[in-house]
Amino acid sequence: MAGAQASINKIKAETLTLESQKQEAMKGRGKLKEAVSAMKNQRNEIQSNLKRMYGGLDQINGAINSVKNHPLGPDHPQVAEQLSKLRAQKEQIIGQISYLKKGMKDIGNRINEYSGKLESLNQNIEMMGSAVSARKAALQKIAGQMAAQIGLNSNRELGRKKG
């Protein structure tokens, strides 16, 4: 009986530890899901900004073509100055587009990384749940065996007393 009680205590302690770890893992999973969601929102915002940048780039390209066709000609000092300003704006927008694309790629990589961690965490939580269930089943089995043993002992004692 003392061995059974030690087994029960050990299994109870393991079960409590696993349940605690599972709860912590579930909290972590919630935070990880929030992080992935926030990154997806960032990615969507960057995509929206990229669309605006490409629209701005199209406008500048149109303005450059328009200025090139100016009646005074592209070599005229005022036209050349305007072309220079438009080309500088174009280069600035191209740089911003490049920066946003790099940011979007980095966020995409982090989303993939966090999603992989989230999948792994889900599997760990599932395994912890299975381990908790197995320990609870073992506790019930041991408790049933102890109850049966107590019943047998009681019947033997009763039989001796009557006899």
Disulfide bonds with the S-S distance in Angstrom:
none
